Structures are given as structure tokens and as C-alpha cells.
């Protein structure tokens, strides 16, 4: 009878230790997942979309999105017809954060 009690005691102790190890591992895994999610969220928050950029492209005004080097759209507006100040701004790139802001800028050039 003593032997059975001893075996049951050892078994219960082993099960308790196993449960503690499993719970600690699960807690550590959740902590790592939470940390990763926070890093991803902050990286996403730091990246601010710039919207649209108007630049000169092959003698015309082109619309670029999200720092792409290939134009999203090429407008039928010849750059040489614009005032010098506008041409200089286009060489640097004119940022429009929304479609409304973009429309206001384009209305000035399209007449």
C-alpha cells in the first residue's frame, strides 16, 4: 500500500511540474506574440502614406503614388507651357496628400 501511495505521489508531482512548465511556455509564447504585434503596429504607424506626387516625366506632368518610380498616370499637360516656378516645383515633386488636394493643384494648370 505504501508503494502505491509513493507512486501516486511521484506521479502527481510529475504532473504538477509538467503543468507548470506548459503554462510558463504558453505564457512566454503569448508574450512574444504580443511583442511582435506591437512592433508590427508601430512599424505600420510610422509609415505615413504620402498619397500622390506630381513630377515631370518625359516632358509632361506625371502622377506617382507611394514613392514608385513608375508613374501611376501621365497627364496631358506639357511642362514647357508652365511658368518657371511651377516647373521647378515639379522637378522636386509636388506632394498631394488627398485626391481633393490633387484636384485643386491640377485645376490651376488645366485652366
Secondary structure as the mmCIF struct_conf table of DSSP 4:
data_model
#
loop_
_struct_conf.conf_type_id
_struct_conf.id
_struct_conf.beg_label_comp_id
_struct_conf.beg_label_asym_id
_struct_conf.beg_label_seq_id
_struct_conf.end_label_comp_id
_struct_conf.end_label_asym_id
_struct_conf.end_label_seq_id
HELX_RH_AL_P HELX_RH_AL_P1 UNK A 2 UNK A 46
STRN STRN1 UNK A 52 UNK A 57
TURN_TY1_P TURN_TY1_P1 UNK A 58 UNK A 59
STRN STRN2 UNK A 60 UNK A 65
TURN_TY1_P TURN_TY1_P2 UNK A 66 UNK A 67
BEND BEND1 UNK A 69 UNK A 70
BEND BEND2 UNK A 72 UNK A 72
STRN STRN3 UNK A 73 UNK A 78
HELX_RH_3T_P HELX_RH_3T_P1 UNK A 79 UNK A 81
BEND BEND3 UNK A 82 UNK A 82
HELX_RH_AL_P HELX_RH_AL_P2 UNK A 84 UNK A 92
STRN STRN4 UNK A 94 UNK A 96
BEND BEND4 UNK A 97 UNK A 98
HELX_RH_AL_P HELX_RH_AL_P3 UNK A 99 UNK A 110
#
